[in-house]
Amino acid sequence: MPLYDFACAECGTTFEKKISYQGSLNDVSCPQGHHAVRRVYRPPQVVFKGSGWYATDHRKPESASADR
């Protein structure tokens, strides 16, 4: 089940909640019982850097580039 972050508009509490894929994000209330909550979007935890993922995408060895 995915984990979602929420923030309460009334008391300012931030909390996480697991909601199934069939569940509704509209039925969430904060731990103090307030129903004015909004979903907080966070950046992804995985960052892909670089030009590619294949062996041919890597830089050639120094000896091969010195021959040119």
C-alpha distance (Angstrom), angle and dihedral (degrees) to the residues before:
residue distance angle dihedral
M1 . . .
P2 3.79 . .
L3 3.78 120.9 .
Y4 3.82 116.8 -133.0
D5 3.83 130.2 -167.1
F6 3.80 119.7 -135.4
A7 3.82 136.4 -178.6
C8 3.80 125.5 -155.2
A9 3.81 114.8 -128.2
E10 3.82 93.1 -155.3
C11 3.82 104.8 46.9
G12 3.84 101.0 14.3
T13 3.80 95.1 -124.2
T14 3.80 116.3 153.9
F15 3.79 118.1 -151.8
E16 3.80 143.3 161.3
K17 3.77 126.1 -125.2
K18 3.80 133.7 -174.7
I19 3.79 111.7 -134.0
S20 3.79 124.4 -178.9
Y21 3.78 120.7 -123.9
Q22 3.81 89.5 -106.6
G23 3.84 92.3 47.6
S24 3.78 125.3 98.6
L25 3.80 124.9 -117.3
N26 3.82 89.3 -152.4
D27 3.83 94.9 69.3
V28 3.82 95.8 63.5
S29 3.80 122.6 120.9
C30 3.81 129.2 -178.5
P31 3.84 121.5 -106.5
Q32 3.84 89.6 -100.5
G33 3.82 90.5 56.6
H34 3.81 101.3 -104.5
H35 3.79 116.5 141.9
A36 3.84 99.1 -159.2
V37 3.81 97.1 95.7
R38 3.78 130.9 143.3
R39 3.77 130.6 -160.6
V40 3.81 116.3 -107.7
Y41 3.81 115.0 -144.3
R42 3.79 116.8 -146.9
P43 3.82 128.9 -168.5
P44 3.81 115.2 -101.0
Q45 3.80 117.8 -88.2
V46 3.82 94.0 -133.7
V47 3.80 120.6 70.6
F48 3.80 119.6 -170.5
K49 3.80 114.4 -154.6
G50 3.76 129.7 177.6
S51 3.75 137.6 50.1
G52 3.79 100.6 -78.4
W53 3.76 151.4 -29.0
Y54 3.80 103.7 -114.5
A55 3.80 128.6 98.8
T56 3.81 89.3 -118.3
D57 3.81 90.8 58.5
H58 3.79 93.9 66.0
R59 3.77 123.6 96.3
K60 3.78 115.4 -92.0
P61 3.80 118.0 -111.2
E62 3.81 116.5 -86.0
S63 3.81 92.6 -114.0
A64 3.81 92.6 58.1
S65 3.81 93.2 51.3
A66 3.85 92.5 47.3
D67 3.84 91.8 59.6
R68 3.80 92.9 66.5
